[in-house]
């Protein structure tokens, strides 16, 4: 809530973005309840939606906070909001809630340049639930209704309904003409390649289509906040580097749905256990440091790699994810430290203890992530 309120204080328009069902509307209602005055428009409600022909007449006299839910259904608003945002003094602040739309961010950026602040929102994270619920969060994912379900089976059923609604209703409503069965099949393929580098040719062969089509599919799922494309870090160090992004399903619960994992016992014995924890940890770390645009992975053709690299304030901090209570140092970690001149390297694991491992290398229990400062700890390297 604080991030959105701070954004509203500095910008006349705030675009709150996130996947469907992550709680954007609930958050916006809580913010509206704290405002001196507020007005709400729901673009999915025929009776509560703004119409293009009267939008200017309706919005012009409003004061206080104006919330527009599902704003991707009202692209005509952006040019109008530019005019309203430029009024002196600013009479109203506008909070726009948006889900999946390839043109949403582009449209807002083109029409509202310099006037709009973006805030990304995801489901629950490890800082928002007790430590004894982290396992459930990993299994069920962060969507509130999935995580808070009465049982694992109810959670799995909710995720099944979410995927069906997303494919059969949400995507067509955005004007995107992709057969639901084809996109479901592609999404399932990504789940089985979770954490792997992008290989469009292989996926295209499996789908029986062209590389441009699968590129469009993955970009669509990325723009819908259900897939993350983690880009490679490409410093000029004279080594042959992997240059394709790594692909992760952002929500671990959706990953487990597509893999057919219903219980923690099934997860612990599944071949994708390590990849699942890696994706879960990577997502939690990026969100904790608010580093979506500052996050990379690193891998050389010779095999040296680092799961996550965050660049902040001119410093580079590395994270290697291991599913094991007692992680050990590897040669690859030392190579990454030298190649990237890391300020610090954290070896993230699901255990309970965080402790030093070597000079500027520490093990980090994921449960202790919230104790790290927003800017990752950095120390000078010894000569």
Secondary structure, DSSP 8 states (H G I E B T S, - for coil): -HHHHHHHHH-SEEEEE--TTSSHHHHHHHHHHHSSSEEEEETTSTTT---TTTHHHHHHT--EEEEEETGGG-TTHHHHHHHHHT-SS--EEEEEEE-S-TTHHHHHHHHSTTTEEEEE--S--TTTS-GGGHHHHHHH-S-HHHHT-SSHHHHHHHHHHHHHHIIIIIHHHTT----HHHHHHHHHHHHHTTTSB--HHHHHHHHTS-HHHHHHHHHHHHHTTSEEEE-B----SSS-B--S-EEEES-HHHHHHHHT--SHHHHHTSTTHHHHHHHHHHHHHHHHTT-GGGEEEEEBTTS-EEEEEEEETTEEEEEEE--SSS----HHHHHHHHHHT-SEEEEEESSS--EEEETTEEEEEGGGGGGS-SS--------
